[in-house]
Amino acid sequence: MAEFDFPDKILPLLVQPAPYKVAYGGRGSGKSWSFARGLLLKGIATPLRVLCAREVQKSIQQSVHQTLTDQIYKMKLQSVYDIGKAEIINRKNGTKFLFVGLSDLTADSIKSYEGIDIAWVEEGQTITDRSWKILIPTVRKEGSEIWISFNPELESDPTYERFVKNPPPGAMVVFMNWRDNPFWNDELEAKRLEDKRRLVQSEYDWIWEGKCKPAVEGAIYFSEVSKMEADGRICNVPYDPMLRVHVVYDLGFNDEMAIILAQKHASEVRIIRYFEDTQRTLAEYSADLRELRYNWGKVWLPFSDGFSKDFKSGKGSDQILTALGWDVAKKEEVSSVDVEEGIRRTRLVFPRMYVDKTNCAQLIESWKRYRRHINRQTMTAGAPVHDQYSHGADCTRYLAINIDKMTNEGRKPMPMVASYSPLDDAVGY
């Protein structure tokens, strides 16, 4: 490798001014070392303050400090740069490289980095929306730039959404792969071929081809979501007026309330809509659902929560929804299994599922990010994590364990109950 060579594809990002410069793609493309080289050379030509940022940095070893150090030696720049433990400084003109973890910063603490010329954000796929909202307003010096390098993970990640799917004005965005690296060698090729041999296709595509994952690493339904995408079952799923629409609840008030609307045709399970919200009563959800004017089937509630009485009203969710005119499945009709058995049954139902990609986007996201606690000492998986993604997954589980009891038979269309005043404000679920 020549001392100052770069892959052709990334050269425009290094030489042309732009407020945002984005290089993303798979392993072995040369993104990171090209950015490191480019910044070191710029730091010789002009005095710069360069902020090297990532989402989490508990130690300098987690930063790009080593990448910059390696390139200083490769380009024989030891006489120019002093490599300190916490910063790298050009001893001739004062160019300084600083290192920071964005998750530790606040809108106030990041002010100490005002005056930055270039912010290099490495592993951009991990940067949260909160961190972008803190960093971007800080890098505002005239002519300042934000450089971003990353291997994409999910299409819905904030960095991918912000800079690839909807790039801001003036952004330069380059997709790079191992094929674009002119310095590709036999050692890297051997690693690539070994991964191609032993990994499943979706994992290989993510690592080496720079494709987005179907779900996060360790997601409980990773394989199931991967298969759904491969089969084209995340698609447009229209409402069929000839089929009943069953309503499945994961109850919550201060916590999220999740509602799945599903139709069943032979063995197919068609998920046509998904709702998730907080701080709303069952009467409010009922009114929203009625506006859809669907051919309603039964309402399916969780075995325990759905039939327990609220201490304020003395009524259960089943009683409230029945009073609102819904055909609520009786407790003895509802399946009751523990979480792990429910997950097992849900996996068996996934191959039958079709889900509307637009009206159920939030539900699909919950499947992609529903994961287990990991014991960091033993690296063993534990119970599922209860977070913003678990509500949709729990609701899917309730659907799956009851799906074979859902039919297209039933009573006549329910009456249009306008309101139910005794309980509307008394209980959220």
N, C-alpha and C positions, 0 to 999 in steps of 0.2 A: 504494500500500500504506500503510495507516494505520500510525502509529508503533509501536503495541503489539498489532497484530492477529496471530492465529494460525489455522491450519487447525482447524476444529472437532474433527476426529478426534483430534488430539494433545493437546487441552486437558486431558483427565483426567490424563494423565501429568505435566503440569506443575503441577497444583494438588493432587492427592491423594498422600498418602505411600504409598510402596511400596519394598520392598528392591531390586527390579529393575524398571526401566522400559525397555521395548524397543520401538523403532519401526523397522520394516523394510519394504522394498518397492522400487519402481523409482525411476528418475530423475525429478526435477521434482516430488516430492511435498511438499517443504518440511521434511523430517525434520531435517536438519542445522541449518538456520538457525533452526528453531523451538526446538531444544534450546539453541542458542547464545543466543537471545533470553531463553528461560526462565531459563537460568542467570545471565545478566547481571542480570535483574530480581530474582531471588532474592538475588543478591549485593549488591543495594542494600538490600533489606529486612532481611537478616540477615548478619552477618559469617560468611563461609564459606571453607573451603579446598577448592578444586575441582581435581582431578587430571584433566587431559585426556590420555588415553592412546590409543595405537594400537600395532600390533604392531611396526612398524619406524619409527624416527624418527632419521634421520641428521642432519637439520637442522631448525630451527624452521619452515622453509618446508613441511615434510612434515606439520606438525601442523594443528590447527584454529585456530591463532593468527590466521590471516588471516580465517577465518569470523567469529570473535569481534570482530575489529577492524572488519570491514565492518558488523556489526550495531551496534556502538558508535556508528558514524557515522550509520547509518540511523535509530537511535533518539535521536540527539542527546545521547549520554551522555559526550561528551568531557570535560565538566567534572567527571565522577565518576571515570572510570577513567583511570589512567596506563597507556599502552601501551608496555611495555618490549620489548627484543629477545627476552628469554627468559621473561618472565612479564607478566601483566596484573594490576594492583592497584587496588582501590578506595581512593582517597586519603582517603575520609571514614571508612570503618569497617574497613579492612584486609582485606576480601575479596581472596583471592589465587587466580589461575589459574596452575597449574603444568603443564608439558608433558613427556611422557616416552614413550619407546619401550619396550614391555614385553619385547621380545626381548633387551634389554640388561640386564635386571634378574635378580637371583637372590633366593632366599628371604631372604637376609640384607640385600642392598642395598635391597630394597623397604621395609624397616622404617623407613627415613627418611621414608616417606610415611604412616606411621600417624597417625591423627588427621584423616584426610581426611573431609570431610562428604559430598561427591559425587564419584564417579569417572565421567567421561564417556568412554566407549569408542567412538570413531568407526571406521568401516570394520571393523565387528565380524566380517565374514565372513573376515578374514585372521587373526583371533586364534587362536593354537594352544591346545590343551588344556593344555599346560605353562604358558602365560601365565595362563590362567584359574585354574589351581591356585595360582599365585603371588599373583595380584591379589585374588581373592575373600576369602581369610582376612585380608588386610591392611585391607580396608574393613569394619571391625567396630565403629566408634564407634557409640554408641547413636543411632538415627535416621538413620544413614548410608544412602546409596543408590548404586546403580550404574545409570547410564543408558547404553543401548546403541543406536546407530544404524548401520544397514548395509543394503546391497543384497545379498541372498543370492546365493551362488554355487552350491555343491553342497548337496544335502540332508544329506550326510554330514559337512559341515564342523562342527567342534566347537561353534561359536556357534549354528548352526541346530539342531543336535541338543540342546544344553543349554537353549536359551531359547525355541525355537519348537515343536519336536516334543515336548519333555519339560520344559516350564517349571517352575521351582522354586516352592514354595508362596509365595503373595503377589505373584507377578510380574504386572505389567501389560504385556500384549503387544498392539501395534497394528500392523496391516498397512496401509500407506499407498501410494497411487499418485498419478500425475499428476491423475487425476480428483478426488482429494480436496483439491487445492490451489486454494483460492478466488482466489488471486492469479495464476493461470495467465494467460500473455500470448501475444500473437501470435508473438513471437520464439521462445518455447519450443515453441509449436504447430508452427511451421515446421520446427524441428529434429526434432521427433517424427515428423512426416509424411515428412520426407526419409529418416530412418532406416527408417521402415516401408517405403518404396519400395525402398531399396538393400540392406537387410540380409536375411539369411535369417530365417525366422520365429522360430527358437529364440533367435537373438541379439537380435532386437527384443524378444521376450517377456522376456528376462532384463533388458535395459537399461531398458525403459519399463514393463513390466507386473509387474516384481518376481518373476518366476518363476525357479525354480532352473535352472541350466544342466544339460544332459545330461552334460557333461564339462567339465574345466577348459579355459581358454583355451589354445590351442596343443596340446591333446592330440592325439596321433598318430591315435587312432581316434575323434575328436570326431564326425565326420559319421556314422560307422558306429553308434556308440552312440545318437546322436540318432535315427537311422532305426529302430533296434531298439526304442527306447522308443515312437516314433510308431506302429510296427506292432504293438505289444503282444507282442513276442517276449522281453521280460524278464518272466517270468511263472512260473506253477507248471508244472514239467516233471517229471512222475512217471517213475519207473523202469518200463520195459516189459520183463517177463521173457521175451518172445519175441525180444528183440534182444540181441546181445552188448554187453557194456560194455567199452570199450577204455580202457586206463589210460595216460595220457600224463604223463611225468615231466620236470620241469626240476630237475636234480640239485643238491643242496647239503647241507652239514652244518653248518659254522659259519655259512654263508649260508643263506638260506631254501630249503627243499625245497618245490616246488610240484607238485601232482598234480591233473590233470583227469580226471574220469570222464565219458566221452561215449558216446552211442549214435547209430547212424546208421539212418535210415529213408528209403529212396529217396534223395532229394537232401538231406533235412533232417539237420542236425547238432544233436543234443540234448545239451546239457551239463547233467548231472543233479547232479553234486557237485564240490566243489573243496576241497582240503586244502592248508594251508601251515603249515610249522613248521620249527624248527631243532633241532640237537643230538639227532637221533634216527636210528637205524639203519634200513636197508632192511627188516630183519627185523621191526622194530616197526611200520613202515608196513604191511608185508605182513599182519601179524596184525590190524591195524585194518581193513584192506580185507576180509579174509576174513569178519569178523563181519557184513558186509553181505549175504553169501550171494547175490551177484549171478550172473547168467549171464555169466561172464567171457569176454572176447575176448583180444586180444593186449596186451602191454605194449610201449609205444613210448618209446624212450630217445633222447636227443640223439645225433647222429651221431658226434661226437668223444668227449665225456665218458662216454657210456654204455658204450663198449667199450674204454676205456683201463684198464689194470691199476693197482690201488692198490699203492703201494710197500710197504705193511705186509703185506698179505695175498697179493699177487701175483695177485689176482682182479679182474675187472671187474664192474661193476654188472650187466651182462647175465648173467654166470656166477652171481652171488649170487642174482638173482631166478629164474633157471632152477632152481637148486638148491632154492629155496623153493617150487617147483611152478608157477611162472608160465610162460605161453607168450610168450616174448620175441621180438619181431620181430628177425630177423637184420640185421646191419649193412648187407648189400647191399639189404635191403628199405627201409631208412630213407632218406628224402630228405635231401640235404645242399645247402643254399643259403646264401648270405650273409645277414646281417641285413636289409639293404634289400630284397632279393628276397623274403625271408620276410615282411616287412611288406606288400609289394605283394600277395603271394598271400593273406595273411590278410585283407586288405581285400576280396578277391574272394570269400572264404568267408563273411564276416560276414553277407551277406544270407540265407544258408542256416541261420544259427544261431538256436537257441532256448536260453535259459539260465534255470535255476531261480533265481528272485530271492531265495529264502531260503537254500538250501544252497550258493549260489555268490555270496553278497553280497560277499565279499572279492575274488573274481575280477572282478566287475563294477566294483568300486572301482578295481582296477588298470587296467582299460581306460579309466576316466574320467580317470585321473591320469598315464597313461603319456605322456611328452612328450620333446621334444628339448632338447639344450643350445642356448642362444641366445648367439651372439657379440654382446655388448652394444655393441661399436663398430660392427660392420657390420649388426647386427640380422638376421643370417642364421642359419638353423637348421642344426645339426650332428647328431652321432650321438645316439641315444636316451640318456636319463639312466639310469644304473644306480642304482636306489634301491629302497625297499621295495615300489614298485609295478611294477617291471620283471619280477619273477619270474613273476607271473601272466600278464603280457603275453608273456614268452618262452615260457611253457608253451602259451599259445594259439597262438603261431606254430608250435610243433612239431606241435600238433594240426592246424593248417590245411595245412601242407605235406605231411602224411601221410594226410589224411582220405580221399582217394580210393583208398587202399590198404586201408582198413579195411572189413571185410566182416562179415556175420553168419554166415559159415561158420567152421568151425574144428574143432579136436579136441574130444573129450569133455570134460566138466567136469573141471577139474584136481583132483588129490588134495588132501586136507586135510593139508598138511605143518604139523605143530605148531610145529616150531622148526628152526633150522639153526645149531647151535652153533659150528662151526669159524669162521664168518665174522661172526656176529651182532655181536660187539663190536669186530671188527677194523677195520671201515670204516663210515662213515656213508652213503656212496653208492658 
